[in-house]
Amino acid sequence: MTTQPAIRYYPESDTMAIELRPWPEGRTGESAQIGGEDAGDDLVIHYAPDGEPWLWEIEHASVHPEHIAAALAQIRRRVAQTA
């Protein structure tokens, strides 16, 4: 299992998926059952079964650097808390 957040960009749809943290251990296969909620203009936040944010999906990412920066700040805070 990787402990580094994954950042994926899909140029055909200009969508970026930024994992804030790894999927919770022992919850393999459940991600398809977990939905997301609209959290802003072109931003969907997906939650893990433990109720904590897991992934930010940014549509039209090239025009939303503020969402990308906010997701990276979330990752930075999470890492600082565990250090």
SVG drawing of the C-alpha trace seen along z (x, -y; Angstrom):
<svg xmlns="http://www.w3.org/2000/svg" viewBox="-23 -30 30 35">
<polyline fill="none" stroke="black" stroke-width="0.4" points="0.0,0.0 1.3,-3.4 1.3,-6.1 1.8,-9.0 -1.2,-10.8 -1.9,-10.2 -2.5,-13.1 -4.0,-12.2 -4.9,-14.5 -7.2,-13.5 -6.5,-16.0 -9.5,-14.8 -11.9,-16.1 -9.6,-18.6 -10.3,-16.8 -7.9,-16.3 -8.2,-13.8 -6.2,-14.5 -6.1,-11.9 -5.7,-13.6 -4.7,-10.3 -4.6,-6.6 -7.8,-4.7 -8.3,-3.5 -6.8,-0.1 -9.2,2.8 -11.7,1.0 -10.5,2.4 -13.2,2.6 -15.6,0.3 -14.6,-2.8 -17.2,-2.2 -19.9,-2.5 -18.8,-5.8 -20.1,-9.0 -19.1,-12.5 -20.7,-15.9 -20.5,-19.1 -18.2,-21.5 -17.9,-24.4 -17.7,-25.4 -16.4,-22.3 -15.3,-20.6 -16.6,-17.3 -15.2,-15.9 -15.3,-12.1 -15.4,-10.6 -14.1,-7.3 -16.3,-5.0 -14.8,-6.6 -16.4,-9.9 -13.2,-11.7 -12.4,-13.3 -10.4,-11.0 -10.3,-12.5 -10.9,-15.9 -12.2,-15.7 -11.7,-19.0 -13.5,-19.5 -12.2,-22.1 -9.0,-21.9 -7.0,-24.3 -9.2,-27.2 -9.3,-26.3 -5.8,-26.6 -7.5,-27.7 -9.0,-24.2 -5.6,-22.5 -3.8,-24.8 -6.5,-24.0 -6.2,-20.3 -2.4,-20.5 -2.8,-22.5 -5.0,-19.8 -2.3,-17.2 0.3,-19.4 -1.8,-19.8 -2.4,-16.0 1.3,-15.3 2.2,-17.9 -0.3,-16.3 1.2,-12.8 4.8,-14.0"/>
</svg>
